Amino acid sequence: MPDLSTNCAGIRSPNPFWLASAPPANSGAQIQRAFDAGWGGAVWKTLGQPIQNVSSRFGGTTIRGVQAAGFNNIELITDRSLETNFREIYDTKKKYPKHAVVVSLMVETRDEWRDIIKRSIDAGADGLELNFGCPHGMCERGMGSAVGQEPRVNQEITSWAVEYSTVPVLVKLTPNVSDIVPHGLAAKRGGAHGVSLINTIKSIISVDVDNFVLEPRVGSRSTNGGYCGAAVKPIALHMVASLARHKDFGIPISGIGGISNWRDAVEFMLLGSSSVQVCTEVMLRGYRVVGDMIEGLEEYMRTHGFETLDQLIGKAIPSYSEWGDLDLNYETVAKIDAKSCIGCQACVVACMDGAHQCIFPQKPGDEAHVVEGKPRVPWIDESECVGCNLCKIVCPVPGCIDMVAVENGFKPATWNQHVHEGAQLRPKKGAH
């Protein structure tokens, strides 16, 4: 059996699946039920000076039939007393000594940081996560993303936390920046043992077009919130990979953002995450989703020959390069499997209106060969096909369309080689 145990910045857990700091990790009773279901760790819902939350708080958007593929919340940090939270942290860690209990924190002054860090560690925290990412409510008070968007402040507060802490410190980074790298490097300079990312993205989920009010409504008003769920995964993967590949970074990452299944988790790990945190999928489906994640990860590791997580973490990073270093002479064309094609013509419409006009309802002159009752298989003009992938993306039949590499007689050449060394590039296609 593959070994799923992980060590993320010195925080150990029996598997890499952690609850993210959010409503599913709001209380000891919840986290204990999650551990019973199989979760390896949990990041406690952010502690600070308890606040009053609003009603309502959550919003979801359906994307092509996928309910709540995009999710939004305007909820803030814990609304329960610190005494209650610390008592439950102590009780949870005592009952589950092998599971990771990480405490998320957000306060303002240096003295407040010193006090809450000491109390969290005394309660049994295995690690701390500094919440520098909350994009609403708290940032207006000078906390959350207001800290995360300023590398100097990020570094300073991180250094306080590392000075006062006897357990590993993770910095939770905000995605509401143009480039994540300076913010990750600031956390490292502050002494962070690792980072977690991404937090939610500043957003407005929707508008009630009949009552003219943003959603989710709080009376006759609303506000911007934090966007999360499956829809943010591509953004999260990019930011995780940007840090993991940077030569000056080199500290562990806990990946967050749109993880819905084992495959999503593997993608984060291949791009450098040594643990993964999940929130929205648990809110929508419950704690038991972790069972499929564990089973899927185990099977993936078995079939790929990985005995430990360390063998796969970061394995895809070498494939991430700058655009100027891509091989411009590598060429693919689309191929349609006539046996599985259902003749829906989705690829024809997409190619004609949205791509490079190289897919047609049938080959010119073949109209007489159309057989009644059988699907009409589209024809691809390979001399014009640029291998863009759009037809494969819109095809409703898995495996019906594939992008096949072709030999064109040109040696590999990048744009940088072309500009600086005069490397020859293959002729352009699709320029009619």
N, C-alpha and C positions, 0 to 999 in steps of 0.2 A: 504494500500500500504506500502511495506517496505520502511524504510528511508535509502536512499543511501548516505546521506551526510557523509563526513569523516573529521577527524581531524588528520593529519599526522604531528606530531612534532610541533603542534601549527599552522599549515597551513591548513585552512579550505577550503573546496570546496563542491559544490552541489552533486558531485559523485566522486568515487575514480579514475576515468579515466583521466590521464594526458598525454599530449604530452611530449615525452622525448626531451631532448635538442639535436636537429638534424635539418636537412633541413626542415621538416614540421613545425618547430617552429622558422624559420629564420627571420620573419618580423611581424609587427603588423597586416598587412592585412591578412596574413595567420592565425595567432592565432585568430583573430576576426571571421574569417570564421569557424574555428574549434569550437569556443564557440557557434556559431549559430547552428552548427551541433549537439551539445550536450556534447562536452568535458567539464569536470569539472575544469580542470586546464591545465597549460602548463609550461614547463621549457624552457625558452628562449635559443636559440642557443648560445653557450658559447661566452661571451664577454671577450675581452682582447685587446692587441695591434693588430689591424686588419692586416690580412695576405693576401698573394696572393695564391689562390688555384690553383690546376692543372687541366688539361683536358686531358683524361677523369678521372672519380673519382670512379665510382661504378662498382661492379662485382657481378654476381649471379651464383649459381650452382643449377642445377636441381637434386633432389634426388628422385629416383623412380617415376618420372613423375610429381613431385611437383615442379613447376617452382619457382626459387629463394628461395627455402627452406633454403638455406644458402646464406647469403648476406654479401658483403664486401665493405668497403669504405676507400678511402685514402684522404678524405676531412678533412680539419682542422677546426679551429674555425671561427668566423664571419670574413667576408671580407668587411663588411660595417663599416662606421665610428661609433665611440661610440656615438657621438652627435645624429646621425640618430636613433640608437637603443634606446637611452634613451628617445628621443622624442616619439617614437612609443610605448615604454613601458608605458609612462605616458598616452598617448591617449587610449591605450587598457584598462588599469586599470580604467580609468575614465568612459569608456563606459560599462565595465563589472565588477562592484565593488564586485559582489558575487563570481566571479570565481578566482581561485588561479593563480597568476602570479609569478612564481619563476624564478629568474635570475641565470643562470649558469655563473661562473667566472673562469678565469685562467690567472694569472699574476705571476710575479717573486718576486719582492722585497716587503718588509714590507710596504714601503710607497705607492707602487702601490696598494697593497691590501687595505690599508686604504682609498685611494682615490676612487677606483672603487666601494667599498662597500658603501661608503657615497653617491655616485652618483646614484647607483642602488636603494637605499632606498628612496632617494629624488624623484626618478622617479616613485615610487609607488610599488616597489617589496614587495610581501607578505612574501617572504622567499628567501634565497640564496642557491645555490648548488655549492659547490667547486669541480671543475672538476679535480680530482686526478686520472683519469682513461684513458685518451686518449692514445692509444698504438702506435701512429705513428706521426712523424713530430714534435709534441710538446715535446715529451719525450726526443728527441735528443737535445732539447734546455733546458733541466732541469726542465720541467714542466710535467703536465699530469701524466702518469703512473710512471715517474721517482720519483715523490713525493709519489704516492700511494703505491709504492713497498718498501718504507722506513718508518716504523712505527714512528720513531723519528721525521722525517721531517713532516709527516702527522700530528702528534700531535702538533708540533710547529706552523705550518701555520694555522691549525684549531683554535688554541688558539688565534692567531692574529685576525682571522675573527670574532670569538665570542666576543672578546674584542671590536671590532669596530662596530659590528652590533647591531641594535635594533630590528631585526626581526629574526625568526628561521633560523638556519644554518644547512643544510644537507651536508654531505660529500659523494661524489660519488666515490665508491671504484672500484679499478681495479680487474678483475678476473685473471690477469696475475701473480698470486702468488700461492704457493703450499698450503697455508692454509689461509683462509680469516679472521679467528678469530682474530689473533694479529692486523690486520689492522683495523677491526671494533672497537676493544678495544682501539686502539690508538686514533681513532676519538672521542670516548667517553671521554677518558682522556683529550683530547683537549677542551672538553666542547660542542661538537656537540649536537644539539637537536635531530638529527636522521641521518640515512645514506640512500643512494640510491645505488642499485646494481642490476645487474652488468653492467659495461661499456663493450665495445667491446673487443674481444679476439684477440690477435696478430695472424695474419694469412696470408697465401698466398692463394687466392681463386682458381686460376687455371693458367695453362701455355698454351700459343698458341703453339701447337706442330708443326706447319708448319713454323712459323716465329721465334720460340725459344725465346719468350718474355713473361714475366709474365703479367697477366691481373689484373686490367685494364691497358691498355698501355698508357704511356705518351711518345709519339714519339717511340724511340727504347728501352725504359727502363720502369721499374715500381718498386714498392717497396712493402713491407709488409703493410697490412692495418688492419682494425678492423672488426672481424667476428661477425655477429649478425643474426637476423631472427629466424625462428622457430627451426632451428637446435641447437641453443644454450640454449633452454629452460631448458633441464635437468641439465646443469651446473649451470644456474642461480638459479633454485629451490634448488639445494644442498647448494649453498653458502648462500642464504637467510635463509634456515632452520638452517644452522650451527650457524649463529649468533642468530637467534630467540630462539634457545634452550639453548644457553650458559648462565649459571647462573650469570655471571658477566656483561652481555651486557645490556639488558633491556631498550634500547631506540628504538623509532619507526623506521620502515623500509619502504622505497618506493621501490617496486619491479620492476625490469626491466629485459627483456631478452626473446625474442621469444613469446611474448603475441600476439596471432592472433585472439582470440575469447573470449567469456565470460567464457568458461570453464577454459581456461588458466589463466585468471584473478582470478577466484575463487581459483585455486590451489595455486597461490601466496599468496592470502589472508589467506587461511587455514594454510599456513606455516609462517604467521606472518606479511605480508605486509598490511599496512593500506592505502596505495595508490598504484596504478600500473601505470607505464609509458610505452607508446607504440611509436615505431618509424617505424620499417620496414613495418609492416602491413599497416600503413598509406601511406608510400611511394609507396607501391604496389597497394593499393585498394582505397585510398582517405579517407578523413575525415569522411565520412558517415558510416564507419565500426563501429563507436561508438554506433550507434543506436541499432544494434543487440547485442552489448555488454551490454548495459543498459537493454534492454528487457530480455536478458538471465539471467543477474544477479538478476533482480527483480523476475523472475519466479523461479529461484533457491531458493531465500530467502523465497518466499511464500511456496513452496512445502516442505521446510525443517523447517519451523516455525521460521525463523530468522526475527526479526523486525528491527534490526539495524546491521550495519556492525561489530560493536564491539563484537557481539555475535558469529560471525564466525571467526574473525581474530585470527589466531594461534591455531584453534581447532584441527588441525592434528598434532601439534608438539608433544603431548604425545606419539604418535605412533612411533616416530623416536628414535630408540635406537641403541646401538652399536651391532655389529654382535654377539659378545659373549653373549648377553642377549636375543637372539632369541630362541624360543622354537624348539629345534632340534627333538622333538618327534611329532610335528605337521606334519601331512602327507596328501598329496593330490594325486589324480590320475586323468588322463585325461579321459573324457567321450565324445563320439561323438553322436550327435543327428542324427540318421539314416535318419529321414525324411527330414532334411535340407541339408544333405551331398550331394555334387554334384560329388563326386568320382574323384576329380582332383588329388589326391594322393600327394598334396603338403606336407601334414603332414608326409607322409611316407618317402619322400626324406629327409626332414629336420631332422626327428628323426634318420634315418639311418646314414646320413652323418655328422650331426652336433650335435647330442644329445646322447641318450642312447639306441638306437636300440630296442625299445619296440613296435613300430607300424609297422604293416605288411599289404600288399595289401588285404589279407583276412585271416581268421582263418585257421590254418593248417587243411586239410581234408575237407574244405568247398568249394573246387573248383567246385564241381558238382552243387552247389546251386546258382552259378552266373547266373542271369537271363539276357538274351540279351536285350539291350535297356534301362536297369536300371543301375544307378551308382553303382559301386562296393564300398561298405563302408569299409574302413580300419578297422582292428582289433587291439585292444590294449591289450598287455600282461601286465595286472595290477600288476603281481608279479615282473615285472622289471621296471615299470613306476615310476620315481622319482618325478613326478609333476613339471617338470622344466618350463613349460609354452610355450616352443618353438612352439609346434604344434598349440596352440591357436593363437600365434602371426602371423604365416604364413597362417593360414586358411583364404580364401577370403570371407567366409560366416559368417557374424556377428552372434554370438550365437550358432554356430554349434558345437564348442568344448568348454567345460567348465572344470575347475579344481575343483574337488569335494573332500571335506574333508572326510577322512575315520577314523573309530575307530580302533585303533591298540592295545588298552589295555595298553599303556604306559602313565604314568603320565607326565605332562609337565616338561621339563628339558632343561636347557641352557648349553652351553659349559662351562661357568664359574662354574655352579653348578656341572657339571660332573668332572671338574678338581679339585675343592676345596672341594666338598662334596661327591663325588663318586656317583652322580646321574646316574641312569641307562638310557642308550640310546637305542632306537630301532635298530634292525639290519639294516645294510646298504642294499640298493637295487641298481640295475644297475651296479654291480661290476663284471659281467661276462666277 
